[in-house]
Amino acid sequence: MMDLGGGWQLDLWPRYVDNLPRLGVESYFDLDARISRRPNDTVEFAIVGQSLLDSRRKEFVPEFLSLSPT
């Protein structure tokens, strides 16, 4: 979390998930980011990006219900 001054903020969430062989999920790195501007105390505008490094990977396997990827 970084305060850039002038009401601007930048937040970065890097993460690493280790290999989950039982679920068939390979290890991966990923990044979420958020940049926002607060012109006053009651209003904030933000742009958020999630899974910026790879949005098409297996993250989990349902154990109870049979689901199809969409």
C-alpha positions in Angstrom: 0.0 0.0 0.0 1.5 3.3 -1.1 0.3 6.8 -0.6 1.4 8.7 -3.7 0.2 12.1 -2.5 -2.5 14.4 -3.8 -5.2 11.9 -2.8 -3.7 9.1 -4.9 -3.0 5.6 -3.6 -1.5 2.5 -5.2 -2.0 -1.0 -3.7 -0.3 -4.2 -5.0 -1.0 -7.7 -3.9 1.6 -10.2 -5.2 1.1 -13.8 -4.2 2.6 -17.2 -4.7 0.6 -20.4 -4.5 2.5 -23.7 -4.2 1.9 -26.8 -6.1 -1.3 -28.7 -5.0 -0.7 -32.1 -6.5 -3.8 -33.8 -4.9 -6.0 -31.2 -6.6 -4.1 -31.1 -9.8 -3.2 -27.4 -9.4 0.3 -26.3 -10.4 2.2 -23.5 -8.5 1.8 -20.0 -9.7 2.6 -16.3 -9.1 -0.1 -13.7 -9.5 -0.7 -10.0 -8.9 -3.7 -7.8 -8.1 -3.5 -4.0 -8.2 -5.6 -1.1 -7.3 -5.1 2.6 -8.0 -7.5 5.1 -6.4 -8.0 8.9 -6.2 -9.8 10.5 -3.2 -10.8 14.0 -4.2 -12.4 14.6 -0.7 -13.2 12.7 2.5 -16.5 11.1 1.2 -15.7 10.2 -2.5 -13.2 7.7 -3.9 -12.6 6.6 -7.5 -10.7 3.3 -8.0 -9.6 1.0 -10.8 -8.9 -2.6 -9.7 -7.2 -5.4 -11.7 -7.2 -9.0 -10.5 -5.2 -12.0 -11.8 -3.0 -9.7 -13.9 -0.3 -12.2 -14.6 -2.4 -15.2 -15.7 -6.2 -15.2 -15.7 -6.6 -18.7 -17.2 -5.3 -21.2 -14.8 -6.8 -23.8 -12.4 -7.0 -22.4 -8.9 -9.2 -25.0 -7.2 -11.1 -28.2 -7.9 -14.6 -28.6 -6.5 -14.7 -31.6 -4.2 -18.5 -31.8 -3.4 -20.2 -30.6 -6.6 -19.5 -31.3 -10.2 -18.9 -27.9 -11.8 -17.9 -27.0 -15.4 -15.5 -24.2 -16.1 -17.1 -21.1 -17.7 
